[in-house]
Amino acid sequence: MPVYRLGAEPLFPDPEDSDESGLLAVGGDLEPQRLLAAYACGIFPWYSEGQPILWHSPDPRALLLPSALHVPRSLRRTLRRGRYTLRFDTAFAEVVRACAESPRPDQDGTWITAEMQRAYLRLHELGFAHSAEAWEGGALVGGLYGVSLGGAFFAESMFARCDDASKAALVVLVEQLARWDFDLFDCQLPSDHVARFGARPVARRDFLELLRASLARETRRGPWSLEAPAAR
């Protein structure tokens, strides 16, 4: 499969033209119009410092239906005890920076470059990118961020400084998305971690079909606030 070089216009080739690794295109920029066009096509940027911008659409895709969220029993107990204060969109830049600084197994450095951080902060300012945060004693101890379009949420990265902090943030976010009747919570790449919450690998073709239907819905622009959850 060829890898496409992007031009000045925020246009993308067919995601089905991605190579076996999911790599589709190279180049372009991280301006809001291009990023939103990418997510609407099931494409996201993922590259390391010193590389050109690389755009991916993996097959299979890890997909969690908000209504099918599974909460492990131990995590449910943590949430009932109320150890963490959980919020949305009160520290977006801090969450992104913490994700960038969080060490990853078998990963040297971070793909959340300074350029990427600025790009997602701009999306947040425009109301398309959001954070879910776990706080303890006034300190930010876990969270995740991603992009919202139509009835879809595209999770980008998460971090934790205390046990279950990022998991708690993920659960309350997905539960809130279910209350808002969101269709999709995109986890990008299949892993054991996201599988524990009910995410399943789906063929890219099926993911894109579900995404097209979801994008027909109006986007819930930010800032977001966490509404009262149902009793556990």
C-alpha positions as CSV (number, residue, x, y, z in Angstrom):
1,M,0.0,0.0,0.0
2,P,1.3,3.5,-0.8
3,V,1.7,6.1,2.0
4,Y,0.1,9.3,0.9
5,R,1.8,12.7,1.3
6,L,-0.8,15.4,2.3
7,G,-1.0,18.7,0.6
8,A,-2.1,22.1,1.9
9,E,-5.8,21.3,1.8
10,P,-7.2,19.5,4.9
11,L,-8.2,16.4,2.8
12,F,-7.4,12.7,3.4
13,P,-7.3,9.6,1.3
14,D,-9.6,6.7,1.9
15,P,-8.8,5.2,5.3
16,E,-9.1,1.7,3.7
17,D,-5.9,2.5,1.8
18,S,-3.9,2.3,5.1
19,D,-1.0,-0.1,5.2
20,E,-1.0,-3.2,7.5
21,S,0.2,-1.1,10.4
22,G,-2.6,1.4,10.0
23,L,-0.3,4.1,8.5
24,L,-2.1,6.1,5.9
25,A,-0.5,9.4,5.2
26,V,2.4,11.7,6.1
27,G,2.7,15.5,6.4
28,G,0.2,18.3,6.6
29,D,-0.3,20.2,9.8
30,L,-2.2,20.0,13.1
31,E,-4.5,22.9,12.5
32,P,-8.1,22.4,13.9
33,Q,-9.7,22.1,10.5
34,R,-7.4,19.3,9.5
35,L,-7.6,17.5,12.9
36,L,-11.4,17.5,12.9
37,A,-11.4,16.3,9.2
38,A,-9.1,13.5,10.3
39,Y,-11.2,12.3,13.2
40,A,-14.4,12.5,11.0
41,C,-12.7,10.0,8.7
42,G,-11.5,7.7,11.5
43,I,-7.9,8.9,11.2
44,F,-5.6,10.3,14.0
45,P,-2.1,11.6,14.2
46,W,0.6,9.5,15.9
47,Y,4.3,10.2,15.6
48,S,7.4,10.9,17.6
49,E,9.6,13.9,18.1
50,G,11.7,14.5,15.0
51,Q,9.4,12.6,12.7
52,P,7.0,14.2,10.2
53,I,3.3,14.1,11.2
54,L,2.1,10.5,10.6
55,W,-1.7,9.8,10.2
56,H,-3.2,6.4,11.1
57,S,-6.4,4.4,10.7
58,P,-5.7,0.9,12.2
59,D,-7.5,-2.3,11.4
60,P,-9.0,-3.6,13.7
61,R,-10.1,-0.7,15.8
62,A,-10.7,-0.9,19.6
63,L,-14.3,0.3,20.2
64,L,-16.3,0.7,23.4
65,L,-20.0,1.2,23.2
66,P,-20.8,3.5,26.2
67,S,-24.0,1.5,27.0
68,A,-21.8,-1.7,27.2
69,L,-19.3,-0.3,29.7
70,H,-18.0,-3.0,32.1
71,V,-16.7,-1.7,35.5
72,P,-14.5,-4.2,37.4
73,R,-15.8,-4.9,40.9
74,S,-12.7,-3.5,42.6
75,L,-13.0,-0.3,40.7
76,R,-16.7,0.0,41.5
77,R,-15.8,-0.2,45.2
78,T,-13.2,2.6,44.7
79,L,-15.8,4.8,43.1
80,R,-18.4,4.1,45.8
81,R,-15.9,5.1,48.5
82,G,-15.4,8.5,46.8
83,R,-11.7,8.5,47.1
84,Y,-11.4,10.8,44.1
85,T,-13.1,14.0,43.1
86,L,-14.0,13.6,39.5
87,R,-14.4,16.6,37.1
88,F,-14.5,17.4,33.4
89,D,-12.6,20.2,31.6
90,T,-11.2,22.0,34.6
91,A,-7.5,21.3,33.9
92,F,-7.3,20.2,30.2
93,A,-3.7,21.5,29.6
94,E,-2.5,19.9,32.8
95,V,-4.0,16.5,31.8
96,V,-2.4,16.6,28.4
97,R,1.0,17.6,29.8
98,A,0.8,14.8,32.4
99,C,-0.1,12.3,29.7
100,A,3.0,13.5,27.8
101,E,5.2,13.1,30.8
102,S,3.9,9.7,32.0
103,P,6.4,6.9,31.3
104,R,5.1,4.1,29.1
105,P,6.3,0.5,29.0
106,D,8.6,-0.2,26.0
107,Q,8.4,3.4,24.9
108,D,11.3,5.8,24.8
109,G,10.0,9.4,25.0
110,T,6.5,10.5,24.1
111,W,4.4,11.0,21.0
112,I,2.6,13.9,22.7
113,T,5.0,16.5,21.4
114,A,4.9,20.2,22.3
115,E,3.3,20.7,18.9
116,M,0.6,18.1,19.6
117,Q,-0.1,19.6,23.0
118,R,-0.7,23.0,21.5
119,A,-2.9,21.5,18.8
120,Y,-5.2,19.8,21.3
121,L,-5.3,22.8,23.6
122,R,-6.6,24.8,20.6
123,L,-9.3,22.1,20.0
124,H,-10.2,22.4,23.6
125,E,-10.6,26.1,23.3
126,L,-12.9,25.6,20.4
127,G,-15.0,23.2,22.4
128,F,-14.1,19.9,20.7
129,A,-11.5,18.4,23.0
130,H,-12.2,17.5,26.6
131,S,-10.6,16.1,29.7
132,A,-11.8,13.8,32.5
133,E,-9.9,14.3,35.7
134,A,-9.4,12.6,39.1
135,W,-8.4,14.8,42.0
136,E,-7.3,13.9,45.5
137,G,-6.6,16.5,48.2
138,G,-6.5,19.3,45.6
139,A,-4.0,17.5,43.4
140,L,-4.6,16.2,39.9
141,V,-3.8,12.5,40.2
142,G,-5.2,11.0,37.0
143,G,-7.2,11.6,33.9
144,L,-7.6,11.3,30.2
145,Y,-8.4,13.5,27.2
146,G,-9.9,13.2,23.8
147,V,-11.9,14.7,21.0
148,S,-15.7,14.8,20.6
149,L,-17.6,14.9,17.3
150,G,-21.2,14.1,16.8
151,G,-22.0,11.1,19.0
152,A,-18.4,9.8,19.1
153,F,-15.6,10.4,21.6
154,F,-12.1,9.6,20.4
155,A,-9.9,8.9,23.5
156,E,-6.3,10.0,23.0
157,S,-4.3,9.3,26.2
158,M,-4.5,8.8,29.9
159,F,-2.3,9.0,33.0
160,A,-2.4,8.0,36.7
161,R,-0.3,9.0,39.7
162,C,-2.4,7.0,42.1
163,D,-4.1,3.6,42.0
164,D,-7.2,3.5,39.8
165,A,-7.2,7.3,39.3
166,S,-7.2,7.2,35.5
167,K,-9.6,4.3,35.5
168,A,-12.1,6.2,37.7
169,A,-11.9,9.1,35.3
170,L,-12.5,6.9,32.3
171,V,-15.5,5.2,33.9
172,V,-17.3,8.4,34.9
173,L,-16.6,9.8,31.4
174,V,-18.0,6.8,29.6
175,E,-21.0,6.7,32.0
176,Q,-21.7,10.4,31.3
177,L,-21.4,9.8,27.5
178,A,-24.0,7.0,27.9
179,R,-26.4,9.4,29.6
180,W,-25.9,11.8,26.7
181,D,-26.6,8.9,24.3
182,F,-23.2,8.9,22.7
183,D,-22.7,6.0,20.3
184,L,-19.0,5.4,20.3
185,F,-16.0,5.6,22.6
186,D,-13.0,5.0,20.3
187,C,-10.0,3.5,22.1
188,Q,-7.9,3.4,18.9
189,L,-5.8,0.3,19.4
190,P,-6.9,-3.0,21.0
191,S,-5.3,-3.8,24.3
192,D,-5.9,-5.9,27.4
193,H,-6.4,-2.6,29.4
194,V,-9.3,-1.3,27.3
195,A,-10.8,-4.8,26.9
196,R,-11.3,-4.9,30.7
197,F,-13.9,-2.1,30.3
198,G,-15.7,-3.8,27.4
199,A,-13.8,-2.5,24.4
200,R,-13.7,-4.9,21.5
201,P,-11.8,-5.0,18.3
202,V,-13.9,-4.2,15.2
203,A,-13.0,-4.2,11.6
204,R,-12.1,-0.8,10.3
205,R,-14.9,-1.0,7.7
206,D,-17.5,-1.6,10.4
207,F,-16.0,1.1,12.6
208,L,-16.2,3.7,9.8
209,E,-19.8,2.7,9.0
210,L,-20.8,3.3,12.7
211,L,-18.8,6.5,12.7
212,R,-20.6,7.9,9.7
213,A,-23.9,7.4,11.4
214,S,-22.7,8.9,14.6
215,L,-21.4,12.0,12.9
216,A,-25.0,12.8,11.7
217,R,-25.7,13.9,15.3
218,E,-25.0,17.4,16.6
219,T,-21.6,17.8,18.4
220,R,-21.8,18.6,22.1
221,R,-19.3,21.5,22.3
222,G,-17.6,22.3,25.5
223,P,-16.9,23.0,28.2
224,W,-18.4,19.9,29.7
225,S,-19.6,19.4,33.3
226,L,-20.0,16.1,35.1
227,E,-23.7,15.4,35.9
228,A,-24.9,13.4,38.8
229,P,-24.3,9.7,38.1
230,A,-26.7,7.0,38.8
231,A,-26.4,5.0,42.1
232,R,-23.9,2.2,41.9
